[in-house]
Structure formats: structure tokens, C-alpha cells
């Protein structure tokens, strides 16, 4: 859960942000809803301690990568639906959003890449068990299932063109726009899953990091 944490330390050193990481319980030992409820409990704790932590209550932003991106998206949905702490933004890096695993990009990256179709099905099954792919799955666990994407905080969504989450990330951004929301989408040509973590020295990896940091700076400053 701390993989890639170094990439957001600039938010602390350059932007003055307070970074809170959540040691949420992990599947399959702790399946849904444990991970997402741990995240929501952490958000409520943060909101209750903004004075102690020197955090602005109107500048709480959630962020995550891969499965963490799915958790961040689900957290934004839950905060909206429960009337919870108001978020100023959500950073969804190559997010894992849909347990149904039916997009073209998932079929294209079968047996290739750092996270492929089998990895994805295995991960979703660990989280959801026999409910995976059925109508019993909560949109807070698989945000692509949410029927209503209105009223969400501005979203930054980025994804590689050469990875399985390409199509569901694009689809999620498109549905936010259709609902009248604010989303900034980047599809990085040639980038594989978590390219910015595994290959931060590459031109595309550097561009991913720089573009994300620019958006976060804008959201926190506005």
C-alpha cells in the first residue's frame, strides 16, 4: 500500500500538503467491505482532526493508484452519498474500477504486462469472492458500477494506453462529463500499468508525474 508513495512527496515538500496514508486491511483475509470502510473511517478521522493536523477542511483531497485508485474513487462516492467530509478533488491513477473485466483493453493485455487479465480477475476475486461479476457488488467497491456520478469532486484520471485499465478509466471520465462533472483525463501513449512507478526515469514517466503534480497544485491553490 506504500508503493509509489515517493512520487507524491513533492506535494508535501513543494505544496505544503499534509499526507495521510491508510494502512487498510487487505483482501482476501479481509474482503469487501473492510478495505473501503477503513478508508472512510480514516477520512472521517482526518476531518475531525484538521485543526490538530493544520489541514484546511476545504482542501481535503483523496488519491490512489491502481487498486488504490479504485478505493479513492469509491471513497469519493461514499463521501457524497453519506454526506461525509467534502472533498476538493480525487486523483485516480490508472484506477481499478470494474470487477466485470469485460473491456477490450483487458482482453488485449492477457498474459502480458505487469498486471494482466488473470491478475485482475484474481485480485477482484480476492476482494469480492463469489459475488464478483454479479449484481451484488457495491459501487463503493467497484466504482464503475455507480449509476450516478453527479456531484463528485473534480477528478484527475490518468492511464497508460498499453494497459488493461485504459478503457475503464476512459469510460469513467466520460461518464463524469456526461453527468456534468469535472474530470481531467490523460491517456499516455506507450505507457504500461504504473509506468511512473516502475520507470520514472523515462520521458513518459516524468510527464505523468509532472502533469499530475500540476493538477494537484491547481486544485489545492484554487
C-alpha positions as CSV (number, residue, x, y, z in Angstrom):
1,X,0.0,0.0,0.0
2,X,3.1,2.3,0.2
3,X,4.2,1.5,-3.3
4,X,4.7,4.8,-5.2
5,X,4.5,6.9,-2.1
6,X,7.7,8.6,-3.0
7,X,6.0,10.1,-6.1
8,X,3.7,12.2,-4.0
9,X,6.2,13.6,-1.5
10,X,6.5,16.6,-3.7
11,X,3.0,17.5,-2.6
12,X,4.4,17.8,1.0
13,X,7.8,19.5,0.3
14,X,6.7,21.8,-2.6
15,X,3.0,22.4,-1.9
16,X,2.9,22.2,1.9
17,X,0.3,19.4,1.9
18,X,-0.2,17.1,4.8
19,X,0.0,13.5,3.6
20,X,-2.1,10.8,5.4
21,X,-1.7,7.2,4.3
22,X,-4.1,4.5,5.4
23,X,-3.0,1.0,6.5
24,X,-6.3,-0.5,5.4
25,X,-7.0,-4.2,5.9
26,X,-6.2,-6.4,2.9
27,X,-8.1,-9.0,1.0
28,X,-8.5,-11.9,0.9
29,X,-8.1,-12.1,4.7
30,X,-10.3,-9.0,4.9
31,X,-12.6,-8.8,1.8
32,X,-15.0,-6.1,0.9
33,X,-16.2,-4.0,2.7
34,X,-13.2,-3.9,5.1
35,X,-10.7,-2.0,2.9
36,X,-13.2,0.7,1.8
37,X,-14.7,1.1,5.3
38,X,-11.2,1.5,6.7
39,X,-10.6,4.3,4.1
40,X,-13.9,6.0,5.0
41,X,-13.1,5.8,8.8
42,X,-9.7,7.4,8.0
43,X,-11.4,10.2,6.1
44,X,-13.7,10.9,9.0
45,X,-10.8,10.9,11.4
46,X,-8.9,13.4,9.3
47,X,-11.9,15.7,9.0
48,X,-12.3,15.6,12.8
49,X,-8.6,16.5,13.4
50,X,-8.0,19.2,10.8
51,X,-7.0,21.7,13.5
52,X,-4.5,19.4,15.2
53,X,-3.0,18.5,11.8
54,X,-3.0,22.0,10.4
55,X,-5.2,20.9,7.5
56,X,-7.7,23.1,5.7
57,X,-11.1,21.5,5.9
58,X,-11.9,22.8,2.4
59,X,-8.8,21.3,0.9
60,X,-9.1,17.5,1.6
61,X,-8.1,15.5,-1.5
62,X,-8.1,11.8,-2.0
63,X,-5.6,10.0,-4.2
64,X,-4.7,6.4,-5.1
65,X,-3.0,4.3,-7.8
66,X,-4.3,1.1,-9.3
67,X,-6.4,-0.7,-6.7
68,X,-5.8,2.4,-4.5
69,X,-7.3,4.5,-7.3
70,X,-10.4,2.3,-7.1
71,X,-10.5,2.8,-3.4
72,X,-10.1,6.6,-3.8
73,X,-13.0,6.7,-6.4
74,X,-15.2,4.6,-4.1
75,X,-14.3,6.9,-1.2
76,X,-15.4,9.9,-3.1
77,X,-18.7,8.2,-3.9
78,X,-19.3,7.3,-0.3
79,X,-18.4,10.7,1.0
80,X,-21.0,12.2,-1.4
81,X,-23.7,9.6,-0.6
82,X,-23.2,9.7,3.2
83,X,-23.0,13.4,3.5
84,X,-19.4,13.0,4.7
85,X,-16.4,15.2,4.6
86,X,-16.4,17.4,1.5
87,X,-13.5,16.6,-0.9
88,X,-11.9,19.2,-3.1
89,X,-10.5,16.6,-5.6
90,X,-9.7,13.0,-6.4
91,X,-6.6,11.7,-8.1
92,X,-7.2,8.4,-9.8
93,X,-4.0,7.0,-11.3
94,X,-4.7,4.1,-13.6
95,X,-7.6,3.1,-11.4
96,X,-9.0,-0.4,-10.9
97,X,-12.8,0.4,-11.2
98,X,-14.7,-2.6,-12.7
99,X,-14.9,-6.1,-11.4
100,X,-16.7,-7.3,-14.5
101,X,-13.5,-7.4,-16.5
102,X,-15.2,-7.1,-19.9
103,X,-13.4,-4.2,-21.7
104,X,-11.4,-4.6,-24.9
105,X,-8.2,-3.4,-23.2
106,X,-8.5,-6.2,-20.6
107,X,-8.7,-8.8,-23.4
108,X,-5.8,-7.2,-25.2
109,X,-3.5,-7.5,-22.2
110,X,-4.0,-11.2,-21.4
111,X,-0.7,-12.8,-20.4
112,X,1.4,-9.6,-20.9
113,X,2.4,-6.7,-18.8
114,X,2.9,-6.1,-15.0
115,X,-0.9,-6.5,-14.4
116,X,-2.9,-8.6,-16.9
117,X,-6.3,-10.2,-17.2
118,X,-5.6,-13.1,-14.8
119,X,-4.0,-10.8,-12.3
120,X,-7.1,-8.6,-12.4
121,X,-9.6,-11.4,-12.0
122,X,-7.5,-12.8,-9.2
123,X,-7.4,-9.5,-7.4
124,X,-11.2,-8.9,-7.8
125,X,-12.0,-12.4,-6.6
126,X,-9.8,-11.9,-3.5
127,X,-11.8,-8.8,-2.7
128,X,-15.3,-9.9,-3.6
129,X,-15.3,-13.7,-3.5
130,X,-18.2,-15.3,-5.3
131,X,-20.0,-12.0,-5.7
132,X,-17.5,-10.8,-8.3
133,X,-19.3,-10.1,-11.6
134,X,-22.8,-10.3,-10.0
135,X,-25.3,-7.6,-9.3
136,X,-24.5,-7.8,-5.6
137,X,-21.3,-5.8,-5.9
138,X,-21.3,-2.4,-4.3
139,X,-20.3,0.6,-6.4
140,X,-18.2,1.7,-3.5
141,X,-16.1,-1.4,-4.1
142,X,-16.3,-1.2,-8.0
143,X,-17.0,2.4,-8.8
144,X,-17.7,1.7,-12.5
145,X,-21.0,0.2,-11.3
146,X,-22.2,3.5,-9.8
147,X,-25.4,4.6,-11.6
148,X,-25.0,8.3,-10.7
149,X,-21.7,10.2,-11.0
150,X,-23.2,13.6,-10.3
151,X,-21.9,15.8,-7.5
152,X,-18.4,14.3,-7.3
153,X,-15.3,16.4,-6.6
154,X,-13.1,17.3,-9.6
155,X,-11.2,14.2,-10.8
156,X,-7.7,13.7,-12.3
157,X,-7.6,10.4,-14.2
158,X,-4.6,9.1,-16.0
159,X,-3.9,5.8,-17.5
160,X,-1.5,4.1,-20.0
161,X,-2.6,3.3,-23.5
162,X,-0.8,0.0,-23.2
163,X,-2.5,-1.4,-20.1
164,X,-5.7,-3.2,-19.1
165,X,-7.3,-0.3,-17.2
166,X,-7.2,2.0,-20.3
167,X,-10.9,1.5,-21.3
168,X,-12.5,1.6,-17.9
169,X,-10.5,4.8,-16.9
170,X,-11.6,6.5,-20.1
171,X,-15.2,5.3,-19.6
172,X,-15.3,6.7,-16.0
173,X,-14.0,10.1,-17.1
174,X,-16.6,10.2,-19.9
175,X,-19.4,9.3,-17.5
176,X,-18.3,12.1,-15.1
177,X,-18.5,14.6,-18.0
178,X,-21.9,13.2,-19.1
179,X,-23.1,13.8,-15.5
180,X,-21.9,17.4,-15.7
181,X,-18.8,16.9,-13.6
182,X,-15.2,18.0,-13.9
183,X,-12.6,15.4,-15.0
184,X,-9.1,15.8,-16.5
185,X,-8.2,12.7,-18.4
186,X,-4.7,11.7,-19.7
187,X,-4.1,8.6,-21.7
188,X,-0.3,8.2,-22.0
189,X,0.8,6.7,-25.3
190,X,3.2,3.8,-24.9
191,X,2.8,3.7,-21.1
192,X,2.2,0.4,-19.3
193,X,0.5,0.0,-15.9
194,X,2.2,2.0,-13.2
195,X,4.8,3.3,-15.7
196,X,5.5,6.3,-13.5
197,X,6.4,3.9,-10.6
198,X,8.4,1.3,-12.4
199,X,10.0,3.6,-15.0
200,X,10.0,7.2,-13.5
201,X,13.2,7.9,-15.5
202,X,11.5,7.7,-18.8
203,X,10.1,10.7,-20.7
204,X,6.5,9.4,-20.3
205,X,7.0,8.5,-16.7
206,X,8.4,12.0,-16.0
207,X,5.5,13.6,-17.9
208,X,2.9,11.6,-15.9
209,X,4.4,12.8,-12.6
210,X,4.8,16.4,-13.7
211,X,1.2,16.6,-15.1
212,X,-0.3,15.1,-12.0
213,X,1.6,17.4,-9.7
214,X,0.5,20.4,-11.8
215,X,-3.2,19.4,-11.4
216,X,-2.8,18.9,-7.7
217,X,-1.2,22.3,-7.2
218,X,-4.0,23.9,-9.1
219,X,-6.7,22.2,-7.1
220,X,-5.1,23.0,-3.7
221,X,-4.4,26.6,-4.7
222,X,-7.9,27.4,-6.1
